[in-house]
Amino acid sequence: MPRAYISGVGMYVPPKVVKNDDLKAWYDTSDEWIYTRSGIKERRWVEEPASTAELGLYASQEALQQAGLSPQDIDLIIFATLSPDLYFPGSGVLLQHKLGLETTPALDIRQQCSGFVYGLSIADQFIRSGMYRRILLVGAEIQSTWLDYNPEGRTVGVLFGDGAGAVVVEATEDPNRGILSSHLYSQGAYAMELCIAEPSSATRSHELPGSYGMRPYMNGKEVFRHAVQRMGEAVQVALSAQGWKPEEVDLFILHQANIRIVQAVADFFQLPMEKFFNNIHKYGNTTAASIPICLYEAQAEGRLKAGDKVILAAFGSGFTWGSVALIW
Ligand code: UT7
């Protein structure tokens, strides 16, 4: 049975840097509050108009180049985003067209902050089954366009950034590299704790004066509490599946939602923060893009080397969470 491995990584973030202090234009906030509560110093925001699929395109082009492939070599596109260009169809088909492809299948998934981990697991299954050998997996978000810029939107508004990451997942017969296991979970009982409820198929929201628009809601404390617990469990299940001790893992990459969540997981496993790759200070929470952006930068900084034991884990809206264990 073939195994799936990541043969190329790419990333793209828009050039416009928004520092914490810049957010004072909308919110009663401070650099001190944002940095100490979340670890964020700045984030990237697009200049409008912008397209999530286009951000995904730039990241994909780099990933394909690194893999030494052209778009025509790709058997399947998986696009993870909570901020698609259109309500439907998904951004995957838009990316497919931008890549100059005719009929390559494109699949959108909506697993929010867990989108990349879910997508990697899906790619792994397609490759193990033998159905596909080369899959392009993209996590891309434009979130600056739907943030609530009213004063009450500050808790969510200061956290999120725009960006894209992409990987090429390929089949290999090499037993010494690739994805070893993945574990996925969700718990819809908490769907309303972190959501954008409108536009909705449940209501004619667009006909109600004043109510149309996307308004993110997050019960921050509740999400934080679950994130720490579930991310820790996701890491533990990956360790147990591989029989790895925590200290044997070369690099952990956890979804970048809040540096205090990563710190709590590191403390739980009694690991130094050096074992965890973080870049939330530069990009904020880029949702489905955060893990592939980390993969790209970790590789560029020499912190991911062939043969390294790696665990990826994410938690987010849904609630959804999961992990992947792999040999780089
Ligand atoms: O990516 C998906 C997963 N997402 C997450 O995992 C996020 C999880 N949640 C969190 O990261 C944290 O809960 C937050 C960073 C969102 C908030 O941190 P917190 O320590 O839980 O703060 P809080 O919501 O309890 O707010 C503390 C205080 C409040 O004031 P009072 O009631 O104590 O007077 C807030 O009104 O901070 C106030 N506050 C702010 N102050 C300045 C809330 N947002 C801001 C702000 N600037 N932007």
Residues whose N, C-alpha, C, O or C-beta is under 5 A from the ligand:
A	BS01	UT7	D28 T29 S30 W33 R37 S38 C113 R154 T155 V158 G220 K221 V223 F224 A227 A257 N258 N285 F315 G316 S317
